[in-house]
Structure formats: structure tokens, C-alpha cells
Amino acid sequence: MGAKTTTDERSARLIKAVQDLSHARTNQEVRDIVRHAARRLLDADGATFVLKDGGNCYYVDEDAIAPLWKGLRFPLENCISGWAMNHRESVVIPDIFVDDRIPIDAYRVTFVKSLVMVPIRQSSPIGAVGIYWDHEYEATPEEVALAQALADTTSVALENVELIEGLEAKVLERTVALAEANRKLSDLSLTDELTGLNNRRGFFEFAAHQRGIARHEGHASHIAFFDVDGLKKINDSLGHEAGDAAISEFADILKTASTTEMVTARLGGDEFVALISEPDDADAVVDRVRHLLRDRNADPSTSYQIEVSVGVAACKDESIERAMSRADDAMYAAKQARGDAKAPAC
């Protein structure tokens, strides 16, 4: 057996443990520090970290020359750690075989012959620290005081961890709430409130991205510009709620006619736009819109007809804004031609 550890050395070990515990941020860190420090503090052969778990003593962790009871639970009244917690005082047992508080069957299979058990937070114990020897040994009052000081510091460290975890949970909760609020604000800044389509800002943001994909795949995009005809007449004859309903209905039709690669938007009022990234599908999209409008207008229960004018322009090397302007011109020309020739509406 080596030289006995001096009082100064033990004090230094306790101070080191206290310092380490002050930096602990998780329960696992606290347990690791305490189980190692408790054994070294009294030159023992083993140490356990025990927590009160309802009516049980839960042996959470250990540092020992051979396995003890890690992961096991024992009733408080049948366990020496439970006795220390229930009585709120330390226990010194030089010989476990002559103390009737010891559950001999649980100890007989271990190396333990002597022990010290100190409660964690004496005023209202939440656990205990056990320190063990493989030979008969009676801990001195000074050694018990050191062990109790370690247990008292453990209590503070556990409370700090609980506080930190609570603060981190609140920070996380607020961070998630802030992210959700920012997402909603972003959605509002990019989305038309009435129809759920992109607004003008959202269209330019997503259309630029989709157009870049189309260019990478080697084909052009098309811009389709839609204008709902006769919206003023609906508003004047049936009210603005009916006008809003007409706008929403056409938005739903445009959504139904869209492909996954399309970017659609309501620019404002009665104007809608779509970026169609498949070069051969622009006419097909317009045809689907016309077909859906015909089916809708053929329903005898409708109180008004929805008609639109449309213009399409290829979006090649020019800007999206320029292609939109040409599609708008084409839509206006179609509107004028239909008005002059009484051609059927879209």
C-alpha cells in the first residue's frame, strides 16, 4: 500500500473537484466528476453516485475496482443510501457484516467490506455518494467531512445544471418561435394573401431560380401573362366579395393547370403570371386553363362568368422583366383583338 494521502493533498483534490463541478453543464458531467473525485478523495476502492427515484435508490454510476450496482434500483428502506437520505446524515460503517442496516445479500457478491455514505443536499436529500473499501476501514471525521463537502457541492452543481437546461430550453423554444415567426413573415412577404400564390416579389425570386435550372438543362422558359376580364363589372354588379371570389377561383384554376416546375403569381388586381420552364408546354398550360375555365363557366349554378386574356412570350437571353413586358403586350393585343372581332375569351 502506498503512502497515505496527506490532508493538504485531499484538500487540493476537493478544490479541484469543486472547480470542475462549477464548469459542469450536464448531469453526466456532474456524475463523472463526482464518482472519480469521491474515490480519489478518500483513497477508496470504489464510489457510487446514487439518486432518489421515487421510493427507490437508483445507482446511476460508479467508479470501482469491480462492478457494484450501476443501473440497479433498490427500495429506500432496504438500502444504506436510502437510510442516509431518509435520515439526512452521513453513515460510517467499518464492517458491513455487523451492521443490520446493510442488505448483506446485495453486498455479499461485491468486494465491499467498509463504506461511507453521504447524502446529496442534507436539508432535502436528492441522492447520495457512496465510498467503499475492500478491507475493514473506519473513515475519520475529517474524511467524512470532505466527502460531505463534495456531496454538498454536487447538490449545487445539479441545481446549476437544472437551471442551465431550463434556460437552454427556453432559448430553444424562443428560437423555434422566432424562426416560425420569421418564416411566416417571409411567407407573407412573398405570398399573395388573397390567393396563396406568389406575389410580385415572390415571383421574381422563385422565377429567377427556376429559370436558372431551365438554362442549365439547355432549354428556354416562357412567360404567360393572364388578365381576368370584366372584374370591374363583377365588382359593380355583385360586390367586391364576388370580385375577390372570382380572383380566388381563377388562382385555383391556374394552380390546377400548373406543373411542379412552374412558378405562378398574382401580380396584383386582376393580373397573373406564370413562368413555364418546359419550352414545349406553354401552349399546353394555356389550353389546360381554357379547358378548366370552360368547365367552370358551364356550371349553371355560377352567378358570373370568368374570362381571361392571355399572352405568351419566350424568355431567352433577356431579363424576366423584359419577357413579362412582351407577354403583357401580347395579352393586351389578344384582349383588343377579341374585343374587335368578338372572338371567344379564354
VENRA-V533711 format. One record per run of one state. SS is the DSSP state (A for helix, B for strand, O for the rest). FROM is the first residue (numbers start at 1). TO is the last residue. If there is no record, write none. Layout:
ss->SS from->FROM to->TO
ss->SS from->FROM to->TO
This chain:
ss->O from->1 to->6
ss->A from->7 to->23
ss->O from->24 to->26
ss->A from->27 to->41
ss->O from->42 to->45
ss->B from->46 to->53
ss->O from->54 to->55
ss->B from->56 to->64
ss->O from->65 to->72
ss->B from->73 to->75
ss->A from->76 to->78
ss->O from->79 to->79
ss->A from->80 to->87
ss->O from->88 to->90
ss->B from->91 to->93
ss->O from->94 to->95
ss->A from->96 to->98
ss->O from->99 to->103
ss->A from->104 to->108
ss->O from->109 to->113
ss->B from->114 to->120
ss->O from->121 to->121
ss->A from->122 to->124
ss->O from->125 to->126
ss->B from->127 to->133
ss->O from->134 to->140
ss->A from->141 to->190
ss->B from->191 to->191
ss->O from->192 to->197
ss->B from->198 to->198
ss->O from->199 to->199
ss->A from->200 to->216
ss->O from->217 to->220
ss->B from->221 to->229
ss->O from->230 to->230
ss->A from->231 to->238
ss->O from->239 to->239
ss->A from->240 to->257
ss->O from->258 to->262
ss->B from->263 to->268
ss->O from->269 to->270
ss->B from->271 to->276
ss->O from->277 to->281
ss->A from->282 to->297
ss->O from->298 to->306
ss->B from->307 to->315
ss->O from->316 to->319
ss->A from->320 to->341
ss->O from->342 to->346
